[in-house]
Amino acid sequence: MKILALETSTDACSAALFIDGDIQEKFALTPKAHTRLILPMVDELLADAQLKPQQLQAIALSRGPGSFTGVRIATGVAQGIALGADLPIVPVSTLAAIAQYFFNQQPKIELAFTAMDARMGEIFWGVFQRNALGLAELTGEEAVTLATDIIFPDRSGFGVGSGWGVYADILQQNIGERLLGIDALVHPHAAAVAQLGAYGFANGQAVDVEQALPVYLRDKVAKTQAERSAI
């Protein structure tokens, strides 16, 4: 199985190539440079593997939530490559990618309270547990919400993602002793998107290009200055 994965939803930008379980990744933490970096990353990965896009089985897309512009960049590039090579797309949650990358680094942790800073006083939120295959599996639903409104499950877990850097005090107060620790510096990685995308492709989760749409969670992705000041 050969899958190309793209991730540009946050300040990090990355692309990865999954070939029969082996994953190669190009990653850079460079805000506002995604448009310039993502295609060269893809070209380099394919060139190193001596592959053309037509030899892939699918594109794995980090579909959000995240930066409005960032999510659109990955979506546009994925759609362009998929159309040109007649490939399906496997949408992967950006929150799941964060949890998966963390699980890969911390094999003894079974539950991740994943929070991304959504700005406007809110966080993107999802609780993920490690399943029998070692993959991040959503518990409940993803949401965009005020940090004060988070209801934690009655289980111990690790706080992961940029939302824990901004709202750590509020979130810690709500969960108390069930919090095993915090890592606010975990970014979504295309390698994790590739890992989840390969599983999704094998289990029939690939969609046609026109069905591969960004997921912002927030109904209104932009607010006026007056609305922002009211928060």
Buried (B, 14 or more C-beta within 10 A) or exposed (E): EBBBBBBBBBBBBBBBBBBEEEBBBBBBEEEEEBBEBBBEBBEBBBEEBEBEBEEBBBBBBBBBBBBBEBBBBBBBBBBBBBEEBEBBBBBBBBBBBBBBBBBBEBEEBBBBBBBBBBEBBBBBBBBBBBEEEEBBBBBEEBBBBBBEEBEBBEEBBBBBBBBBBBBBEBBBEBBEEBBBEBBBEBBBBBBBBBBBBBBBBBEEBBBEBEEBBBBBBBEEBEBEEEEEEEE
